[in-house]
């Protein structure tokens, strides 16, 4: 379920993962692509795989953010998206006459 901030109503962000594709690779998974960023290089870079030692010449890097269609990140501050919203809510509650019961 997607949470919303108790103060401003902002919805929780999608829980995404970033995948880095080199050169002209295409994303082959079944998750939804929600963002794509392409970085082109005027020259080239050589990447070395630390396990196999294989070297790859890279001229284009594509960062792809994918989402499973149902997962959302939790709000960072309990029922609020920011500390500013929590403070605003608390000040409003106090001004309305609400007090902590002990």
Helices and strands as residue ranges (DSSP letters): E 17-22, E 32-48, E 55-67, H 83-95
